[in-house]
Amino acid sequence: MRLSRRTLLTTAAALPTPGLFRHARAQSAPTLKIGCLTDMSGPYKDLAGPNAVAAVHQALEEYGVSGKGMAVEVLSADHLNKPDVGSTVARQWFDRDGVDLIVEVANSGVALAVAGVAKEKNKVYINSGAATSDLTGSACNANTIHWVYDTYMLAKSTGGAMVKNGGDSWFFITADYAFGKALQRDTTDFVTSAGGKVLGSVAYPFPGTSDFSSYLIQAQASGAKVLGIANAGADTINTIKQAKEFGIKLRLAGLLLFLTDIHSLGLDVAQGIVLTDSFYWDMNDRARAFSGRLSPKIGGAKPTMVQAGVYSSVLHYLKTASAMGVDKIKLDGAATVAEMKKIPTDDDCFGPGSIRADGRKLHPAYLWEVKKPAESKAPWDYYKLVATTPADQAFRPLDKGGCPLVRS
C-alpha cells in the first residue's frame, strides 16, 4: 500500500482545535510531532479510531503547549489492521515526516511491528490499544511503553474471576493473530493453574470474519462451562450477539470488552457479563471530569479505556518534554522513555501510577459487571464495580516476563 504525505496529513489537517496548533507552529520553538496510528475503518474503530485522535488533542489543549514554549504537530493514519501497513507508516513518519512519538495502535500484530521500528529508529512508541503482554515480555525494548491493559491483566482479572465462580472448563473462540493467541495463552495459564481445564478452541481468520455460528456450535458441543471470547471490538459484539441468537448455554467470558461494545450490544443483551476495564467514565470524580471535557468533542460518547490511555500517555510525554527540553527529547527516544519511567504518572483517567523498567505502566485493574436495564439510570450508565486489583498485583511480575531490559 502506497502512502503519500497528502494521505497521512489529510486527517490531521481536519482535527479539532486547529488554531492552537497553527499558533504553536508559528512560534520559533522546536516542533514535537505526534502520530496517532489507529484503526479508522475496521473492527476497532469505535474503541480507538477518530476518538483516539481527539484524545491526543485533548491532552495538548489541557497541557497548554503553546504557553509552555512548545510547538506540537499531530498526524494520524489508519493501519488497516495490517502489520506491513503499520510498519510502513511508522517508517515514513520517523524518516520523512520527523515524527517523535507514535501513540495508540489498536492491533497487537501492528503494535509489535511498530515497536520494532521505534527501536530501530530510536523514537518513542506508547501503546494504548494493543493487548499482547509480549510488548513488555519477549518483545520489550527501551523505546516502548505499554500503557493501559494487557492480556495478562485481562486473563488474571476476568479469567480468574470466572474460575473462582465455578467456571472451571473452557472453550475459546480466538482471533487468529498476536492478540488473540496471547489472550488465549495467558487465560489458559490462569485457568489451568487454578485447577480448571481447556476442552477446546478454534482460531478464526482476522480480520474479515463476521459469521461465528459454526464456532459457537463447536463450543456448545465441547461440554465446556465457559466460552472464552478472545477477540475485541466488532468481533466481540458479533460473537456475543450470535451466541444469544443461537441460545448458547455457556457462560460468556468477554476477555476484552469495551464500553462501546456494551453500548452497541445494549443492556438487554449484555446484562450480567463480567469484564475488566482499567478506566470507566463514572468510576470517580476525576474520571467524570475528564469524560465531561472530552465527550462533547466525540459526539456525546463516553471515552473507552483506549482513548483515556491515549490522553493519559500524551499528557505524561508532554510533562517529560517540559522536564527534559524539546531539543533533548527529539534527539534520543530511549533516553526519553527512560526519563518517563522516572517521573510518576498522575492524571484524571488513571490517577497516580508509575512505569516499570520493562515499560509496563502500572495502575489498578477493575472487574465490572454489566447492569441490568432497570439498574441503569442514564445513557452510558452500564457498569457496577465487582472487584479491584491493586496496581502492584494487576500485571505480570517484573521478573516473569522475560524482558531483556530486566536484570535477573
C-alpha atoms as a printed R data frame, in Angstrom:
    type eleno elety resid chain resno       x       y      z
1   ATOM     1    CA   MET     A     1   0.000   0.000  0.000
2   ATOM     2    CA   ARG     A     2   1.471   3.324 -1.057
3   ATOM     3    CA   LEU     A     3   1.019   6.114  1.476
4   ATOM     4    CA   SER     A     4   1.647   9.633  0.323
5   ATOM     5    CA   ARG     A     5   2.360  12.606  2.541
6   ATOM     6    CA   ARG     A     6  -1.005  14.013  1.493
7   ATOM     7    CA   THR     A     7  -2.725  10.803  2.640
8   ATOM     8    CA   LEU     A     8  -1.039  10.871  6.032
9   ATOM     9    CA   LEU     A     9  -1.699  14.532  6.724
10  ATOM    10    CA   THR     A    10  -5.290  14.801  5.481
11  ATOM    11    CA   THR     A    11  -6.882  13.680  8.731
12  ATOM    12    CA   ALA     A    12  -4.531  15.735 10.872
13  ATOM    13    CA   ALA     A    13  -5.473  18.869  8.986
14  ATOM    14    CA   ALA     A    14  -9.134  18.376  9.877
15  ATOM    15    CA   LEU     A    15  -8.684  17.641 13.580
16  ATOM    16    CA   PRO     A    16 -10.115  19.738 16.444
17  ATOM    17    CA   THR     A    17  -8.629  22.985 17.777
18  ATOM    18    CA   PRO     A    18  -6.572  23.800 14.665
19  ATOM    19    CA   GLY     A    19  -5.967  27.352 15.850
20  ATOM    20    CA   LEU     A    20  -3.991  26.094 18.826
21  ATOM    21    CA   PHE     A    21  -1.566  24.227 16.618
22  ATOM    22    CA   ARG     A    22  -1.263  26.897 13.961
23  ATOM    23    CA   HIS     A    23  -0.336  29.300 16.741
24  ATOM    24    CA   ALA     A    24   2.177  26.815 18.115
25  ATOM    25    CA   ARG     A    25   3.803  26.253 14.752
26  ATOM    26    CA   ALA     A    26   4.106  29.968 14.167
27  ATOM    27    CA   GLN     A    27   6.466  30.271 17.141
28  ATOM    28    CA   SER     A    28  10.194  29.684 16.899
29  ATOM    29    CA   ALA     A    29  10.175  26.778 19.382
30  ATOM    30    CA   PRO     A    30  11.241  23.357 18.068
31  ATOM    31    CA   THR     A    31   8.281  21.288 16.932
32  ATOM    32    CA   LEU     A    32   7.287  17.993 18.534
33  ATOM    33    CA   LYS     A    33   5.448  15.693 16.166
34  ATOM    34    CA   ILE     A    34   2.989  13.105 17.434
35  ATOM    35    CA   GLY     A    35   1.488  10.441 15.186
36  ATOM    36    CA   CYS     A    36  -1.698   8.648 16.205
37  ATOM    37    CA   LEU     A    37  -1.692   5.343 14.322
38  ATOM    38    CA   THR     A    38  -5.028   3.619 14.790
39  ATOM    39    CA   ASP     A    39  -7.915   1.690 13.260
40  ATOM    40    CA   MET     A    40 -10.031   4.295 11.469
41  ATOM    41    CA   SER     A    41 -12.242   1.943  9.485
42  ATOM    42    CA   GLY     A    42 -12.161  -1.600 10.878
43  ATOM    43    CA   PRO     A    43 -13.369  -3.584 13.904
44  ATOM    44    CA   TYR     A    44 -11.537  -1.363 16.417
45  ATOM    45    CA   LYS     A    45 -12.725   1.971 15.038
46  ATOM    46    CA   ASP     A    46 -15.191   2.714 17.841
47  ATOM    47    CA   LEU     A    47 -12.973   1.745 20.755
48  ATOM    48    CA   ALA     A    48  -9.985   3.665 19.326
49  ATOM    49    CA   GLY     A    49 -10.183   5.387 15.916
50  ATOM    50    CA   PRO     A    50 -11.001   9.064 15.411
51  ATOM    51    CA   ASN     A    51 -11.864   9.496 19.085
52  ATOM    52    CA   ALA     A    52  -8.328   8.425 19.998
53  ATOM    53    CA   VAL     A    53  -7.033  11.244 17.803
54  ATOM    54    CA   ALA     A    54  -9.406  13.610 19.617
55  ATOM    55    CA   ALA     A    55  -7.888  12.406 22.900
56  ATOM    56    CA   VAL     A    56  -4.430  13.465 21.685
57  ATOM    57    CA   HIS     A    57  -5.743  16.950 21.070
58  ATOM    58    CA   GLN     A    58  -7.465  16.993 24.447
59  ATOM    59    CA   ALA     A    59  -4.141  16.334 26.161
60  ATOM    60    CA   LEU     A    60  -2.413  19.090 24.169
61  ATOM    61    CA   GLU     A    61  -5.190  21.545 24.921
62  ATOM    62    CA   GLU     A    62  -5.231  20.831 28.644
63  ATOM    63    CA   TYR     A    63  -1.462  20.890 28.980
64  ATOM    64    CA   GLY     A    64  -1.363  24.256 27.224
65  ATOM    65    CA   VAL     A    65   1.562  23.510 24.945
66  ATOM    66    CA   SER     A    66   1.725  26.950 23.368
67  ATOM    67    CA   GLY     A    67   2.002  28.568 26.786
68  ATOM    68    CA   LYS     A    68   4.911  26.306 27.686
69  ATOM    69    CA   GLY     A    69   7.061  27.194 24.709
70  ATOM    70    CA   MET     A    70   6.243  24.074 22.724
71  ATOM    71    CA   ALA     A    71   5.094  23.659 19.171
72  ATOM    72    CA   VAL     A    72   3.226  20.427 18.526
73  ATOM    73    CA   GLU     A    73   2.017  18.909 15.276
74  ATOM    74    CA   VAL     A    74  -0.354  15.916 15.125
75  ATOM    75    CA   LEU     A    75  -0.551  13.362 12.322
76  ATOM    76    CA   SER     A    76  -2.908  10.406 12.064
77  ATOM    77    CA   ALA     A    77  -3.277   7.357  9.835
78  ATOM    78    CA   ASP     A    78  -5.222   4.115  9.502
79  ATOM    79    CA   HIS     A    79  -3.079   0.973  9.835
80  ATOM    80    CA   LEU     A    80  -5.905  -1.177  8.359
81  ATOM    81    CA   ASN     A    81  -5.032  -3.866 10.946
82  ATOM    82    CA   LYS     A    82  -2.086  -4.901  8.784
83  ATOM    83    CA   PRO     A    83   1.411  -5.066 10.313
84  ATOM    84    CA   ASP     A    84   3.085  -4.229  6.999
85  ATOM    85    CA   VAL     A    85   0.962  -1.107  6.597
86  ATOM    86    CA   GLY     A    86   1.603  -0.072 10.199
87  ATOM    87    CA   SER     A    87   5.360  -0.508  9.911
88  ATOM    88    CA   THR     A    88   5.390   1.365  6.585
89  ATOM    89    CA   VAL     A    89   3.551   4.322  8.110
90  ATOM    90    CA   ALA     A    90   5.860   4.291 11.131
91  ATOM    91    CA   ARG     A    91   8.970   4.350  8.946
92  ATOM    92    CA   GLN     A    92   7.635   7.179  6.802
93  ATOM    93    CA   TRP     A    93   6.644   9.181  9.846
94  ATOM    94    CA   PHE     A    94  10.023   8.723 11.525
95  ATOM    95    CA   ASP     A    95  12.214   9.054  8.427
96  ATOM    96    CA   ARG     A    96  10.393  11.580  6.281
97  ATOM    97    CA   ASP     A    97   7.998  13.497  8.493
98  ATOM    98    CA   GLY     A    98  10.116  13.821 11.616
99  ATOM    99    CA   VAL     A    99   7.601  12.236 13.975
100 ATOM   100    CA   ASP     A   100   8.954  11.852 17.519
101 ATOM   101    CA   LEU     A   101   6.185   9.821 19.145
102 ATOM   102    CA   ILE     A   102   3.648   7.273 17.909
103 ATOM   103    CA   VAL     A   103   0.651   6.562 20.127
104 ATOM   104    CA   GLU     A   104  -2.260   4.081 20.203
105 ATOM   105    CA   VAL     A   105  -2.080   1.252 17.547
106 ATOM   106    CA   ALA     A   106  -5.104  -0.907 18.430
107 ATOM   107    CA   ASN     A   107  -3.841  -4.180 16.989
108 ATOM   108    CA   SER     A   108  -1.215  -6.405 18.606
109 ATOM   109    CA   GLY     A   109   0.355  -7.550 15.342
110 ATOM   110    CA   VAL     A   110   0.738  -3.968 14.181
111 ATOM   111    CA   ALA     A   111   1.931  -2.874 17.626
112 ATOM   112    CA   LEU     A   112   4.742  -5.428 17.680
113 ATOM   113    CA   ALA     A   113   5.836  -4.246 14.226
114 ATOM   114    CA   VAL     A   114   5.721  -0.557 15.221
115 ATOM   115    CA   ALA     A   115   7.642  -1.264 18.437
116 ATOM   116    CA   GLY     A   116  10.404  -2.789 16.338
117 ATOM   117    CA   VAL     A   117  10.557   0.248 14.068
118 ATOM   118    CA   ALA     A   118  10.610   2.627 17.048
119 ATOM   119    CA   LYS     A   119  13.579   0.723 18.482
120 ATOM   120    CA   GLU     A   120  15.402   0.733 15.137
121 ATOM   121    CA   LYS     A   121  14.877   4.478 14.671
122 ATOM   122    CA   ASN     A   122  15.378   5.368 18.359
123 ATOM   123    CA   LYS     A   123  11.982   7.040 18.594
124 ATOM   124    CA   VAL     A   124   9.158   6.634 21.121
125 ATOM   125    CA   TYR     A   125   6.111   4.385 20.892
126 ATOM   126    CA   ILE     A   126   3.428   4.384 23.603
127 ATOM   127    CA   ASN     A   127   0.840   1.665 23.163
128 ATOM   128    CA   SER     A   128  -2.696   2.079 24.460
129 ATOM   129    CA   GLY     A   129  -4.847  -0.140 22.260
130 ATOM   130    CA   ALA     A   130  -2.888  -3.343 21.656
131 ATOM   131    CA   ALA     A   131  -3.143  -6.034 24.330
132 ATOM   132    CA   THR     A   132  -0.341  -8.549 23.857
133 ATOM   133    CA   SER     A   133   1.748  -8.893 27.008
134 ATOM   134    CA   ASP     A   134   4.744  -9.692 24.780
135 ATOM   135    CA   LEU     A   135   5.289  -5.934 24.422
136 ATOM   136    CA   THR     A   136   6.698  -5.978 27.955
137 ATOM   137    CA   GLY     A   137   7.956  -9.562 27.691
138 ATOM   138    CA   SER     A   138   9.943 -11.179 24.926
139 ATOM   139    CA   ALA     A   139   9.434  -8.220 22.558
140 ATOM   140    CA   CYS     A   140  10.075  -5.404 25.042
141 ATOM   141    CA   ASN     A   141  12.561  -2.676 24.185
142 ATOM   142    CA   ALA     A   142  13.858   0.609 25.578
143 ATOM   143    CA   ASN     A   143  11.707   2.713 23.233
144 ATOM   144    CA   THR     A   144   8.251   1.282 24.003
145 ATOM   145    CA   ILE     A   145   5.787   1.792 26.863
146 ATOM   146    CA   HIS     A   146   2.639  -0.337 27.310
147 ATOM   147    CA   TRP     A   147   0.082   1.960 28.898
148 ATOM   148    CA   VAL     A   148  -3.463   0.699 29.555
149 ATOM   149    CA   TYR     A   149  -4.039  -3.063 29.785
150 ATOM   150    CA   ASP     A   150  -2.583  -6.316 28.506
151 ATOM   151    CA   THR     A   151  -3.505  -9.948 28.059
152 ATOM   152    CA   TYR     A   152  -2.007 -10.960 31.416
153 ATOM   153    CA   MET     A   153  -4.096  -8.384 33.280
154 ATOM   154    CA   LEU     A   154  -7.274  -9.380 31.433
155 ATOM   155    CA   ALA     A   155  -6.635 -13.081 31.971
156 ATOM   156    CA   LYS     A   156  -5.931 -12.668 35.675
157 ATOM   157    CA   SER     A   157  -8.897 -10.385 36.401
158 ATOM   158    CA   THR     A   158 -11.672 -11.769 34.181
159 ATOM   159    CA   GLY     A   159 -10.435 -15.337 33.746
160 ATOM   160    CA   GLY     A   160  -9.524 -15.682 37.410
161 ATOM   161    CA   ALA     A   161 -12.931 -14.406 38.500
162 ATOM   162    CA   MET     A   162 -14.744 -16.870 36.246
163 ATOM   163    CA   VAL     A   163 -12.797 -19.850 37.601
164 ATOM   164    CA   LYS     A   164 -13.413 -18.785 41.211
165 ATOM   165    CA   ASN     A   165 -17.139 -18.741 40.456
166 ATOM   166    CA   GLY     A   166 -17.206 -22.292 39.138
167 ATOM   167    CA   GLY     A   167 -16.207 -21.768 35.526
168 ATOM   168    CA   ASP     A   168 -13.555 -24.471 35.525
169 ATOM   169    CA   SER     A   169 -13.904 -25.791 31.954
170 ATOM   170    CA   TRP     A   170 -13.345 -23.548 28.938
171 ATOM   171    CA   PHE     A   171 -13.644 -23.362 25.169
172 ATOM   172    CA   PHE     A   172 -12.007 -20.460 23.307
173 ATOM   173    CA   ILE     A   173 -13.045 -18.616 20.152
174 ATOM   174    CA   THR     A   174  -9.886 -16.749 19.237
175 ATOM   175    CA   ALA     A   175  -8.865 -14.134 16.694
176 ATOM   176    CA   ASP     A   176  -6.015 -15.742 14.757
177 ATOM   177    CA   TYR     A   177  -3.261 -13.176 15.267
178 ATOM   178    CA   ALA     A   178  -0.895 -11.998 18.006
179 ATOM   179    CA   PHE     A   179  -3.552 -10.525 20.309
180 ATOM   180    CA   GLY     A   180  -5.945 -13.467 20.286
181 ATOM   181    CA   LYS     A   181  -3.164 -16.001 20.688
182 ATOM   182    CA   ALA     A   182  -1.630 -14.114 23.637
183 ATOM   183    CA   LEU     A   183  -5.004 -13.667 25.321
184 ATOM   184    CA   GLN     A   184  -5.863 -17.355 24.996
185 ATOM   185    CA   ARG     A   185  -2.372 -18.332 26.198
186 ATOM   186    CA   ASP     A   186  -2.460 -16.102 29.277
187 ATOM   187    CA   THR     A   187  -6.027 -17.047 30.187
188 ATOM   188    CA   THR     A   188  -5.249 -20.746 29.770
189 ATOM   189    CA   ASP     A   189  -2.362 -20.351 32.222
190 ATOM   190    CA   PHE     A   190  -4.700 -18.902 34.865
191 ATOM   191    CA   VAL     A   191  -7.446 -21.461 34.250
192 ATOM   192    CA   THR     A   192  -5.142 -24.474 34.463
193 ATOM   193    CA   SER     A   193  -3.149 -23.166 37.437
194 ATOM   194    CA   ALA     A   194  -6.448 -22.806 39.311
195 ATOM   195    CA   GLY     A   195  -7.328 -26.428 38.584
196 ATOM   196    CA   GLY     A   196  -9.515 -25.803 35.547
197 ATOM   197    CA   LYS     A   197  -9.146 -27.218 32.061
198 ATOM   198    CA   VAL     A   198  -9.494 -26.145 28.450
199 ATOM   199    CA   LEU     A   199 -11.692 -28.515 26.444
200 ATOM   200    CA   GLY     A   200 -11.068 -26.985 23.042
201 ATOM   201    CA   SER     A   201 -10.534 -23.880 20.955
202 ATOM   202    CA   VAL     A   202 -10.927 -22.556 17.445
203 ATOM   203    CA   ALA     A   203  -8.964 -19.774 15.784
204 ATOM   204    CA   TYR     A   204 -10.777 -17.778 13.115
205 ATOM   205    CA   PRO     A   205  -9.342 -15.601 10.322
206 ATOM   206    CA   PHE     A   206  -8.789 -11.969 11.341
207 ATOM   207    CA   PRO     A   207  -9.835  -9.537 10.063
208 ATOM   208    CA   GLY     A   208 -12.811 -10.348  7.879
209 ATOM   209    CA   THR     A   209 -14.863 -12.850  9.882
210 ATOM   210    CA   SER     A   210 -18.445 -11.901 10.753
211 ATOM   211    CA   ASP     A   211 -20.211 -15.275 10.995
212 ATOM   212    CA   PHE     A   212 -19.299 -17.110 14.207
213 ATOM   213    CA   SER     A   213 -22.128 -19.649 14.116
214 ATOM   214    CA   SER     A   214 -20.017 -22.733 13.334
215 ATOM   215    CA   TYR     A   215 -17.530 -21.830 16.069
216 ATOM   216    CA   LEU     A   216 -20.325 -21.346 18.585
217 ATOM   217    CA   ILE     A   217 -21.790 -24.737 17.737
218 ATOM   218    CA   GLN     A   218 -18.356 -26.306 18.342
219 ATOM   219    CA   ALA     A   219 -18.167 -24.553 21.695
220 ATOM   220    CA   GLN     A   220 -21.596 -25.821 22.724
221 ATOM   221    CA   ALA     A   221 -20.722 -29.362 21.712
222 ATOM   222    CA   SER     A   222 -17.499 -29.321 23.778
223 ATOM   223    CA   GLY     A   223 -19.360 -29.521 27.062
224 ATOM   224    CA   ALA     A   224 -17.417 -26.569 28.484
225 ATOM   225    CA   LYS     A   225 -18.954 -24.288 31.086
226 ATOM   226    CA   VAL     A   226 -17.313 -21.081 29.866
227 ATOM   227    CA   LEU     A   227 -16.856 -19.624 26.398
228 ATOM   228    CA   GLY     A   228 -13.680 -17.571 26.371
229 ATOM   229    CA   ILE     A   229 -14.136 -14.857 23.754
230 ATOM   230    CA   ALA     A   230 -10.570 -13.963 22.805
231 ATOM   231    CA   ASN     A   231 -11.255 -11.117 20.412
232 ATOM   232    CA   ALA     A   232 -12.282  -7.471 20.602
233 ATOM   233    CA   GLY     A   233 -14.366  -4.705 19.068
234 ATOM   234    CA   ALA     A   234 -16.861  -5.585 16.357
235 ATOM   235    CA   ASP     A   235 -15.823  -9.259 16.503
236 ATOM   236    CA   THR     A   236 -16.749  -9.461 20.182
237 ATOM   237    CA   ILE     A   237 -20.075  -7.765 19.508
238 ATOM   238    CA   ASN     A   238 -20.892 -10.237 16.726
239 ATOM   239    CA   THR     A   239 -19.807 -13.229 18.800
240 ATOM   240    CA   ILE     A   240 -21.995 -12.257 21.764
241 ATOM   241    CA   LYS     A   241 -24.997 -11.349 19.632
242 ATOM   242    CA   GLN     A   242 -24.832 -14.633 17.743
243 ATOM   243    CA   ALA     A   243 -24.337 -16.610 20.975
244 ATOM   244    CA   LYS     A   244 -27.589 -15.112 22.245
245 ATOM   245    CA   GLU     A   245 -29.366 -15.772 18.951
246 ATOM   246    CA   PHE     A   246 -28.262 -19.432 18.912
247 ATOM   247    CA   GLY     A   247 -29.183 -19.960 22.538
248 ATOM   248    CA   ILE     A   248 -25.640 -20.915 23.559
249 ATOM   249    CA   LYS     A   249 -25.756 -22.076 27.174
250 ATOM   250    CA   LEU     A   250 -22.114 -21.485 28.064
251 ATOM   251    CA   ARG     A   251 -21.251 -18.613 30.371
252 ATOM   252    CA   LEU     A   252 -19.726 -15.859 28.256
253 ATOM   253    CA   ALA     A   253 -16.327 -14.540 29.266
254 ATOM   254    CA   GLY     A   254 -15.695 -11.410 27.258
255 ATOM   255    CA   LEU     A   255 -11.957 -11.298 27.856
256 ATOM   256    CA   LEU     A   256 -11.622  -7.855 26.284
257 ATOM   257    CA   LEU     A   257 -14.784  -5.781 26.233
258 ATOM   258    CA   PHE     A   258 -15.095  -2.034 25.877
259 ATOM   259    CA   LEU     A   259 -17.743   0.461 26.846
260 ATOM   260    CA   THR     A   260 -18.537   0.993 23.180
261 ATOM   261    CA   ASP     A   261 -19.174  -2.751 22.811
262 ATOM   262    CA   ILE     A   262 -21.745  -2.674 25.608
263 ATOM   263    CA   HIS     A   263 -23.306   0.405 24.028
264 ATOM   264    CA   SER     A   264 -23.633  -1.418 20.715
265 ATOM   265    CA   LEU     A   265 -24.958  -4.617 22.296
266 ATOM   266    CA   GLY     A   266 -27.472  -2.890 24.550
267 ATOM   267    CA   LEU     A   267 -28.141  -3.870 28.147
268 ATOM   268    CA   ASP     A   268 -30.825  -6.380 27.194
269 ATOM   269    CA   VAL     A   269 -28.127  -8.492 25.540
270 ATOM   270    CA   ALA     A   270 -25.075  -7.548 27.612
271 ATOM   271    CA   GLN     A   271 -26.551  -7.585 31.133
272 ATOM   272    CA   GLY     A   272 -24.659  -9.757 33.591
273 ATOM   273    CA   ILE     A   273 -21.462 -10.026 31.551
274 ATOM   274    CA   VAL     A   274 -18.332  -9.629 33.665
275 ATOM   275    CA   LEU     A   275 -15.398  -7.712 32.174
276 ATOM   276    CA   THR     A   276 -12.162  -5.993 33.104
277 ATOM   277    CA   ASP     A   277 -11.576  -2.329 32.387
278 ATOM   278    CA   SER     A   278  -8.873  -0.069 33.783
279 ATOM   279    CA   PHE     A   279 -10.944   3.081 33.143
280 ATOM   280    CA   TYR     A   280 -14.667   3.789 33.329
281 ATOM   281    CA   TRP     A   281 -16.055   7.255 32.822
282 ATOM   282    CA   ASP     A   282 -18.201   7.132 36.002
283 ATOM   283    CA   MET     A   283 -15.701   5.463 38.335
284 ATOM   284    CA   ASN     A   284 -14.791   8.594 40.323
285 ATOM   285    CA   ASP     A   285 -14.898  12.384 40.230
286 ATOM   286    CA   ARG     A   286 -11.694  12.755 38.218
287 ATOM   287    CA   ALA     A   287 -12.846  10.285 35.575
288 ATOM   288    CA   ARG     A   288 -16.202  12.051 35.306
289 ATOM   289    CA   ALA     A   289 -14.444  15.399 34.922
290 ATOM   290    CA   PHE     A   290 -12.203  14.151 32.100
291 ATOM   291    CA   SER     A   291 -15.100  12.467 30.329
292 ATOM   292    CA   GLY     A   292 -17.167  15.622 30.637
293 ATOM   293    CA   ARG     A   293 -14.442  17.589 28.879
294 ATOM   294    CA   LEU     A   294 -13.886  15.106 26.050
295 ATOM   295    CA   SER     A   295 -17.417  13.828 25.459
296 ATOM   296    CA   PRO     A   296 -18.726  16.927 23.620
297 ATOM   297    CA   LYS     A   297 -15.826  16.592 21.172
298 ATOM   298    CA   ILE     A   298 -16.564  12.941 20.330
299 ATOM   299    CA   GLY     A   299 -20.236  13.195 19.522
300 ATOM   300    CA   GLY     A   300 -21.516  12.814 23.073
301 ATOM   301    CA   ALA     A   301 -19.998   9.339 23.558
302 ATOM   302    CA   LYS     A   302 -18.095   8.417 26.685
303 ATOM   303    CA   PRO     A   303 -14.398   7.553 26.213
304 ATOM   304    CA   THR     A   304 -13.114   3.983 26.263
305 ATOM   305    CA   MET     A   305 -10.048   2.943 28.239
306 ATOM   306    CA   VAL     A   306  -8.013   3.065 24.996
307 ATOM   307    CA   GLN     A   307  -8.987   6.674 24.353
308 ATOM   308    CA   ALA     A   308  -8.362   7.527 28.003
309 ATOM   309    CA   GLY     A   309  -4.956   5.870 27.674
310 ATOM   310    CA   VAL     A   310  -4.047   7.984 24.659
311 ATOM   311    CA   TYR     A   311  -4.883  11.158 26.592
312 ATOM   312    CA   SER     A   312  -3.019   9.975 29.688
313 ATOM   313    CA   SER     A   313   0.112   8.861 27.835
314 ATOM   314    CA   VAL     A   314   0.389  12.023 25.739
315 ATOM   315    CA   LEU     A   315  -0.018  14.142 28.874
316 ATOM   316    CA   HIS     A   316   2.863  12.291 30.547
317 ATOM   317    CA   TYR     A   317   5.013  12.621 27.430
318 ATOM   318    CA   LEU     A   318   4.427  16.374 27.424
319 ATOM   319    CA   LYS     A   319   5.401  16.610 31.098
320 ATOM   320    CA   THR     A   320   8.599  14.758 30.250
321 ATOM   321    CA   ALA     A   321   9.249  17.091 27.318
322 ATOM   322    CA   SER     A   322   8.993  20.050 29.674
323 ATOM   323    CA   ALA     A   323  11.381  18.404 32.124
324 ATOM   324    CA   MET     A   324  13.983  17.397 29.524
325 ATOM   325    CA   GLY     A   325  13.549  20.147 26.976
326 ATOM   326    CA   VAL     A   326  12.141  19.623 23.497
327 ATOM   327    CA   ASP     A   327  15.556  19.590 21.823
328 ATOM   328    CA   LYS     A   328  16.754  16.702 24.008
329 ATOM   329    CA   ILE     A   329  13.536  14.721 23.737
330 ATOM   330    CA   LYS     A   330  13.759  14.855 19.930
331 ATOM   331    CA   LEU     A   331  17.339  13.559 19.901
332 ATOM   332    CA   ASP     A   332  17.002  10.292 21.784
333 ATOM   333    CA   GLY     A   333  13.843   8.192 22.099
334 ATOM   334    CA   ALA     A   334  15.347   5.676 24.519
335 ATOM   335    CA   ALA     A   335  16.546   8.467 26.805
336 ATOM   336    CA   THR     A   336  13.055   9.984 26.661
337 ATOM   337    CA   VAL     A   337  11.439   6.703 27.685
338 ATOM   338    CA   ALA     A   338  13.987   6.301 30.493
339 ATOM   339    CA   GLU     A   339  13.035   9.741 31.808
340 ATOM   340    CA   MET     A   340   9.321   8.941 31.514
341 ATOM   341    CA   LYS     A   341   9.919   5.900 33.727
342 ATOM   342    CA   LYS     A   342  11.500   8.106 36.405
343 ATOM   343    CA   ILE     A   343   8.608  10.591 36.584
344 ATOM   344    CA   PRO     A   344   5.486   9.446 38.489
345 ATOM   345    CA   THR     A   345   2.309   9.415 36.405
346 ATOM   346    CA   ASP     A   346  -0.870  11.144 37.514
347 ATOM   347    CA   ASP     A   347  -3.942  12.198 35.551
348 ATOM   348    CA   ASP     A   348  -7.735  12.247 35.751
349 ATOM   349    CA   CYS     A   349  -8.132   8.906 33.966
350 ATOM   350    CA   PHE     A   350  -5.898   6.574 35.959
351 ATOM   351    CA   GLY     A   351  -4.838   8.574 38.996
352 ATOM   352    CA   PRO     A   352  -1.326   8.148 40.438
353 ATOM   353    CA   GLY     A   353   0.867   5.489 38.851
354 ATOM   354    CA   SER     A   354   4.313   4.601 37.605
355 ATOM   355    CA   ILE     A   355   6.159   2.945 34.708
356 ATOM   356    CA   ARG     A   356   8.309  -0.129 35.362
357 ATOM   357    CA   ALA     A   357  11.689  -0.964 33.888
358 ATOM   358    CA   ASP     A   358  10.041  -3.244 31.295
359 ATOM   359    CA   GLY     A   359   7.839  -0.390 30.052
360 ATOM   360    CA   ARG     A   360   4.677  -1.591 31.810
361 ATOM   361    CA   LYS     A   361   2.598   1.331 33.093
362 ATOM   362    CA   LEU     A   362   1.062   0.403 36.455
363 ATOM   363    CA   HIS     A   363  -2.403   1.232 37.777
364 ATOM   364    CA   PRO     A   364  -5.287  -0.793 39.260
365 ATOM   365    CA   ALA     A   365  -7.480  -3.151 37.239
366 ATOM   366    CA   TYR     A   366 -11.226  -3.173 37.839
367 ATOM   367    CA   LEU     A   367 -13.656  -6.047 37.416
368 ATOM   368    CA   TRP     A   368 -17.092  -4.819 36.367
369 ATOM   369    CA   GLU     A   369 -20.499  -6.396 35.851
370 ATOM   370    CA   VAL     A   370 -22.823  -5.014 33.192
371 ATOM   371    CA   LYS     A   371 -26.005  -3.653 34.729
372 ATOM   372    CA   LYS     A   372 -29.499  -4.842 34.064
373 ATOM   373    CA   PRO     A   373 -31.609  -2.355 32.085
374 ATOM   374    CA   ALA     A   374 -33.589  -1.432 35.214
375 ATOM   375    CA   GLU     A   375 -30.365  -0.592 37.076
376 ATOM   376    CA   SER     A   376 -29.156   1.929 34.504
377 ATOM   377    CA   LYS     A   377 -30.170   5.488 35.356
378 ATOM   378    CA   ALA     A   378 -28.817   7.377 32.328
379 ATOM   379    CA   PRO     A   379 -27.167   6.884 28.924
380 ATOM   380    CA   TRP     A   380 -23.774   5.155 29.227
381 ATOM   381    CA   ASP     A   381 -24.549   4.114 32.839
382 ATOM   382    CA   TYR     A   382 -23.585   0.490 32.237
383 ATOM   383    CA   TYR     A   383 -21.184  -0.856 34.876
384 ATOM   384    CA   LYS     A   384 -21.159  -1.745 38.550
385 ATOM   385    CA   LEU     A   385 -17.892  -2.493 40.326
386 ATOM   386    CA   VAL     A   386 -17.254  -6.093 41.406
387 ATOM   387    CA   ALA     A   387 -13.596  -6.096 42.473
388 ATOM   388    CA   THR     A   388 -10.369  -4.095 42.309
389 ATOM   389    CA   THR     A   389  -6.880  -5.499 41.730
390 ATOM   390    CA   PRO     A   390  -4.213  -3.119 43.098
391 ATOM   391    CA   ALA     A   391  -1.612  -1.738 40.722
392 ATOM   392    CA   ASP     A   392   1.196  -3.836 42.176
393 ATOM   393    CA   GLN     A   393  -0.800  -7.037 41.611
394 ATOM   394    CA   ALA     A   394  -2.682  -6.324 38.383
395 ATOM   395    CA   PHE     A   395   0.133  -7.056 35.939
396 ATOM   396    CA   ARG     A   396   2.646  -9.845 35.401
397 ATOM   397    CA   PRO     A   397   5.514  -9.772 37.928
398 ATOM   398    CA   LEU     A   398   8.515  -7.910 36.595
399 ATOM   399    CA   ASP     A   399  10.806 -10.938 36.727
400 ATOM   400    CA   LYS     A   400   8.370 -13.292 34.965
401 ATOM   401    CA   GLY     A   401   8.042 -11.690 31.543
402 ATOM   402    CA   GLY     A   402  11.450 -12.369 30.042
403 ATOM   403    CA   CYS     A   403  12.051  -8.731 29.130
404 ATOM   404    CA   PRO     A   404  15.726  -8.282 28.210
405 ATOM   405    CA   LEU     A   405  15.724  -4.875 29.949
406 ATOM   406    CA   VAL     A   406  15.140  -6.524 33.316
407 ATOM   407    CA   ARG     A   407  18.251  -7.848 35.018
408 ATOM   408    CA   SER     A   408  17.803 -11.060 36.943
